[in-house]
Structures are given as structure tokens and as C-alpha cells.
Amino acid sequence: MANLEHKQAVLKLIYEGGLTEDGKMKTKSKSYRNLQGAASADQLEVVATTLSSFTNSPFIGAEKIETLNLN
């Protein structure tokens, strides 16, 4: 029987990065590695909100990117 094993998780924060010449919004991001795989959505929201307060760029959102091994 196959199992999934946590390998790594990354929290990616996304910010506004200004406008292009066409008037479209650019984004920029910052990634934080070594995230615990068992971190809840509420815990991630607190961390993302806290970290985003340290920048002047408007905060858009956050992503949790997980890598799993299939055994």
C-alpha cells in the first residue's frame, strides 16, 4: 500500500510589486522554508500576517507549498 511522507513545506508570501507599463499589477514574493507540515491554517495566517507587517509593500496573500514522498 502506498504512503505519503512529508518532505518539506514552504510558506510563500505574495506582495504587490507595482504596475507594468500596461497598467497591470506586478507581484513579488518571499519564501520561508522549513515550515512544519502539520501547521494549521490558523497558525499560518498568524505567521503570514505578522511577517507581512514588516514590509511596506501591500500584502496580497500566502501559499503553503508542500513536497511529499510517495512510498
N, C-alpha and C positions, 0 to 999 in steps of 0.2 A: 504494500500500500504506500502511496506517495505522501510525503510530508513537506510542509513549508517551514523553513528555518530562517529566522531573522538574520540578515547580514549587516545592513546599515540603514540608517534613516537620516534624512536631511530636511531642515526647515528652511524654506526659501521665502524671503520677504520681497514683495514687489512694490516699487515706488514709481510715481510719475517722474519722467525724465525730461520734461519739456515738450515742445512741439516741433514737428518737422516743417519744412518749407511749405508742404501741402496743407498744414494745419492739423495733421494727425498727431495723436499723443504718442510719445515715445515712452518706453518703460525702462527701468533699470532694476536690478535685483541684487540681493545679498544673501548668501547661503551660509547656514550654520550646520556643521557636520556633527557626528557622534550623538545624535538625538536618540533617546531611548525609544525602542519600538513600541513599548507599552504606554507611551504618553497619551493621555486622553485629549479630546478636542478642547475641553475647557482649559486644561493646562497649556496647550499650545496657543490658545487665544491670549492667555495672560502673558506668555513669553513674547509673542509677536507684538502685542500692544506695547509692552514695556520697551522692547528693543526698537520699535519704530519711533518711539518718543525721543530717541537720541539723534534723530536726523531732521533736517529742515525740509526734506522732500515729502510731499503728501503721500501717505500710505494708501495703497490700493487693496492689498490682500496678502494672503500667505498660502503656501502649499507645503504639504508633507510628502516627501518623495522617499519611498521605501524600496529597498532591494532585498529580495528574498531568494534563498536557495531552494530548489526543488530536489528533494531526495527521494 
